[in-house]
Amino acid sequence: TDPTADRTITFPDSSFTVPTTGGMILQVLEDNLNTSVSTTSTTYVASGLSIAITPASTSSRFVLTCSGGSWGNLSANRHDVFSTFYVDTGGGAAEVSDAGPYENRNSYYGTEERNPHSMCCVHSPSTVSSTTYTVYYKVESGDTGYFNDVTTGNNRVVFTVMELSS
């Protein structure tokens, strides 16, 4: 709620520095996926992980991370699986950066290859409007690529968005 007057914060008798400039974490949101997700699409498709967040300031930056789970090639064919982040600020979804993808899994004629996700980027949307971040993925060939495979256990992919003050 909006304060009606100035407030006083009392700190315990100890030595520390109170940050008064940018770089503080303002919000942390998380989405999880613990079901199997696969595609044969050679164009990006949504993974099922998505987070809507409203920036506190036009100068806020967001740290996007995607980790865990089990993804890769479960066939004997060589193919690549790519993952990236998309952003939608109300004008349609687009890749966060045309320098993506942020993750690429190469499979070379092995079977049952599974690896956890590991990707991260920083994005500055320059808006205070609601912003939606989504994890997308695709395969290079027409083979089946798994964004998450739970046939060998309960594998959980975690997508996190952290807002940083500037």
N, C-alpha and C positions, 0 to 999 in steps of 0.2 A: 504494500500500500504506500501511497505518497505520505511522507512525513509531514506533520503539522508544525514541527519546530526542529531546531538543531538538536542533535543527540550527543551524548558523551559516551565514549568507550573507555573503560578502565582496564589497563593491562596489569598483569601480576608483576611483582617485584623481581624482574629478571632482565638480562641483557639480550636484546635482539633488535634488528632493524625492520621497521614497518615499510614495506614497499609502497611508494607513492607515485610511481611511474608505470609505464606499460609493461606488458609481458605477463600479467596475472591471468590465471585461468578463471573465466567468468561462468562457463557452463560446460558440462560433460554429459553427452547423451550416447546411448548404446543400443544397438539392435543385434539380435542373435539369430542364427539359423542352425538348426540341428536336424534337418531333413535332407534327403538326397535331392540334388538338383543337377540336371545334365542338359546338354544341347548338342545339336549337330550344325547349328547356325554359324555361318562364316561372317555374320555381322553381329554387332553387340546386342545382347539381350539382358534384361534385368535379372539379377541373381535372387531377388527376394529380400535383399537388405536395403533399407531406406530409412533416412532420418530427416525430419523437418525441424528446422531451428530458426528462430528469429534473432538476428544479430542485435547486440546492444548498441552498436555504433557503426557508421559507415567505414571506419578505419579498423574494425575488428578483422582478425585473421583466424582461420580455422585449420586445425590439424586433423587430417583424416587418416585413420588407420584401419586396416583389415588384417586379421590374423587368425591362426588356428584352422580347424577343419581338416579336410582331407580331399585334395583335388588332384586331377591329372588324367592319365591315360589308363583305361582298364582293358584296352584291346591290344592286339599284337601289331598294330599299325603305327607308324611314326606320324605324330602331329604336334602342333603347338596349341596351347590354351593360353589366352590373354585375358587379363583382368584390368579394369580401370575404374575411375570415379567419374560420375556424371553429376552435373549441377543444374537445377531448375529454379530460377528466381521469378517464375510466373510467365516467362516468355518462351517456354519449351526447353527440354533437356538438351544439354550439350556436354561433351567431354570437358572435364575441368581444365585440361591443358592439351593442346594438340601435340605436345611432346610425349603423351602417353603412348602405349599403356604403361601402367606402373608395375605390372607383374607379368612374367612370361614363363610358362612351364613347358619345357621341351621334353618330349618322349621319343626315344629312339628304339623302336621295335621291341620294347620291353612290355611285359604284361604286368598287370596289377601294380602299376606305379602310382603311389600316392604320396603327397607331400602337403604340409600345412601352408596356409597363405602367409604372406609377409609383404605388405605394401603400405606406403605412407606418402602423404604429400601435404603441402601447405597451400591454402587458397584464400584469396582476399576478394570477397564478392562486392565490396563497396556499396552496400545497401543496408537498410534496416527493415526491408521487407522479408517475409518468410522465405526461407531458402531450403530446398530439399536436395539432399545428397543421396545418391544411389550407387551401388556397386553393380557394374555391368561386366559381362564376360563373353567370349566367343572362341571358336576353334578356327584353325587355319584351313583345315581340310574338312571333308564331310564326315569324318569320324566322330564318335561320341566323346565329348569332353565333359568331365565332371567338375562342377564348381564345388560341390560337396558330396561325398559318398559316405553313407552311414552303414553300408552292408557289413563292415568289419567292426562296428562298434558305434558308440554315440559320439560322433565328431561334431563339435560346435565351432562355427565361424563367428567371430565377434567383429562387428563394425562399430567404430567409435568416432564421434565428432567432438572436438574440444574447441571452444571459442577462447581466443586470447585477446586481451586488451592490447592496444598499441601504445 
